[in-house]
């Protein structure tokens, strides 16, 4: 809760560097208000699993698995993907263009990473909108982040990698959370 608005952690994002009303929940909106008289009013609930209902609520890890975010852009050649793999990443969240798309050079680098056991999650760099599980990506074992930002997808992937390396189970986490 900030500025009398109640937001879900899954959807809220800081949208301005200095403004009080910086925290916004994008297309899905906030959950409710805290009125001037102190009354708490909710207008919607969170549909996704969270907090104590989460499979991760009791996760305790000394060292989190390395998961890197790689931003896609016109002309990207896959060098950052290769560098993340050389550095020992266990997962890559690609912040793709538009609907989570990547260039052909990035696609080749991601396929190589995936073949080496690195989990690949597709997100987008836009801040709103879903990344759907398109066949040209799922065929290579890539996970779709739905509407999670790359930063939030990274956290969920780190948690998921503590539980499993199975692509279908990790996709299920992204579908549930």
WOCOR-V666798 format. One record per pair of residues at least 4 apart in sequence whose C-alpha atoms are under 8 Angstrom apart, sorted by the first residue. I is the first residue (numbers start at 0). GAP is how many residues later the second one is. Records with the same first field share a line. If there is no record, write none. Layout:
I: GAP / GAP
This chain:
0: 4 / 5 / 6
1: 4 / 21
2: 17 / 18
3: 29 / 30 / 31
4: 25 / 26 / 27 / 28 / 29
5: 24 / 25 / 26 / 27 / 28
6: 4 / 5 / 17 / 18 / 22 / 23 / 24 / 25
7: 4 / 17 / 22 / 23 / 38
9: 138 / 142
10: 14 / 15 / 17 / 137
11: 11 / 12 / 13 / 14 / 18
12: 9 / 10 / 11 / 12 / 13
13: 8 / 9 / 10
14: 7 / 8 / 9
15: 6 / 7
16: 5
17: 4
23: 5 / 6
24: 4 / 5
25: 101 / 102
26: 101
30: 11 / 12 / 13 / 14 / 15
31: 8 / 9 / 10 / 11 / 12
32: 7 / 8 / 9
33: 4 / 5 / 6 / 7
34: 4 / 5 / 6
47: 128 / 129
48: 4 / 5 / 127 / 128
49: 4 / 127
50: 6
51: 5
52: 4
55: 103
58: 100
63: 94 / 98
64: 24 / 25 / 93 / 96 / 97
65: 22 / 23 / 24 / 25 / 92
66: 22 / 23 / 24 / 25 / 26 / 87 / 90 / 91
67: 16 / 21 / 23 / 24 / 25 / 86
68: 23 / 24 / 25 / 26 / 81 / 82 / 85
69: 10 / 11 / 22 / 23 / 24 / 25
70: 23 / 24 / 25 / 54
71: 4 / 22 / 23 / 24 / 25 / 30 / 31 / 34
72: 23 / 24 / 29 / 30
73: 29
74: 28
75: 27 / 29 / 30
76: 26 / 28 / 29
77: 4 / 27 / 28 / 29 / 30 / 31 / 32
78: 4 / 30
79: 4
80: 4 / 11 / 25 / 28 / 29 / 32
81: 4 / 27 / 31
82: 4
83: 4 / 5 / 8
84: 4 / 5 / 28 / 33
88: 29
89: 27 / 28 / 29
90: 27 / 28 / 29 / 30 / 66 / 67
91: 26 / 27 / 28 / 29 / 62
92: 27 / 28 / 29 / 30 / 57 / 60 / 61
93: 6 / 26 / 27 / 28 / 29 / 30 / 56
94: 5 / 27 / 28 / 29 / 30 / 55
95: 4 / 5 / 6 / 26 / 27 / 28 / 29
96: 4 / 5 / 27 / 28 / 29
97: 26 / 27 / 28
98: 24 / 25 / 30 / 31 / 32 / 33
99: 22 / 23 / 24 / 25 / 31
100: 21 / 23
101: 4 / 5
102: 4
103: 4
104: 4
105: 4
106: 4
107: 4
108: 4
109: 4 / 10
110: 4 / 29
111: 4
112: 4 / 5 / 6 / 7
113: 4 / 5 / 6 / 26 / 27 / 28
118: 23 / 24 / 46 / 48
119: 21 / 22 / 23
120: 21 / 22 / 23 / 24 / 32 / 36
121: 9 / 20 / 21 / 22 / 23
122: 8 / 21 / 22 / 23 / 24 / 25 / 26 / 27 / 30
123: 7 / 25 / 26
124: 24 / 25
126: 22
127: 19 / 21
128: 17 / 18
129: 15 / 16 / 17 / 18
130: 13 / 14 / 15 / 16
131: 12 / 13 / 14
132: 4 / 5 / 10 / 11
133: 4
134: 4
135: 4
136: 4 / 5 / 6
137: 4 / 5
140: 26
141: 25
142: 24 / 27 / 28
143: 27 / 30
144: 4 / 8 / 29 / 30
145: 28 / 29
147: 4 / 5
148: 4
149: 4
150: 4
151: 4
152: 4
153: 4
154: 4
155: 4 / 17 / 18
156: 4 / 13
157: 4
158: 4
159: 4 / 5 / 10 / 13
160: 4 / 9
163: 5 / 6
164: 4 / 5
165: 4
166: 4
167: 4
168: 4
169: 4
170: 4
171: 4
172: 4
